[in-house]
């Protein structure tokens, strides 16, 4: 029988291109202004690296997952307000600045992520904010570690990107518009009272299933941190970032998002290699990064594989701007992605086995 890989349901889902959401045009405008204005300002003032970092902060504010699971097990798209999206990101940047640069950085990162994961089951808004905090904390630490002795300035500049994202959304998106569109698409549901939420959350924390997400995020980030410390000559901080991005609240042995992230990063690293090989002009590089950031905004809600492939060059080029991007560095990114995905899948398998044994 002929081998037909596209008949695999997971692969078909990984390659599926979703229809454009109703807010796609405004999201596109937010992405365009979020990257282009800082980059053009940096280019005009001779501080292109600063412009890139602000633009990256604005772009990565949308990097967090757009869905979470409620206490009833129902997965729903979130529509956070600009302020509710900025608050966990801002707190993450501040905390990353405080913990970055010492021997305690990795342990503090793991413990903080575990604490955020533990409270994520309280309610849907808390879950969205907690996941956003975890990912932005890891992103912030990654950016600050690449900044060397200029961590405080890098943290301020990176945080300005998140603030710039919020300002643009305030100007382009009418208050309540996104939430109204989602409310119209779904039937209204009865909301539990705060007392009911607390009671349910306390009950879940008395079971292993209530701790499965904190256990997986702590174990995954811990293992990633150990691998980074074991091979300091390699750029394995990408493993920590991969684990944070791929660890989701529900347990799934081989999540589609993991397939998309792995394939997308491989394509993204190849695209980065092509860019650094053929593009030497800072002006042309600035144009390419702006175009990629805009394309990433289109792909983010349509296909995560394409999003990962497009956003990876932006992240790599900005984080390592002014430094020679050698083939060994890009190879490290590929290896780190594979290791991060393996850690996530392994944690999912072990916890799922443990839950079945205790059921």
MOUR-V712166 format. One line per field, one symbol per residue. phi: phi as a letter, one per 20 degrees, with the letter a starting at -180 (. if undefined). A space follows every 50 residues. Layout:
phi->???
This chain:
phi->.fecffefgfffffefdfffffefffgfffffffefffffffffemcfff fffffffffffeffgecbdffeneecfecffgffffgfffffffffffef ocfegfgfgfffffffffefefbffffffffffgffffffffffffemed ffffffffffffffgfffffeddfgnffffffffecffcfeffgffffff fffffecfffdffgffffffffffffffffcffeeefffffffffefdff ebgcfgffffffffffffffffgffffdddfgfffffffffffffffffg edbffffffefgfffffffdfndfeefffffgffffffffffffffffff fffffffef
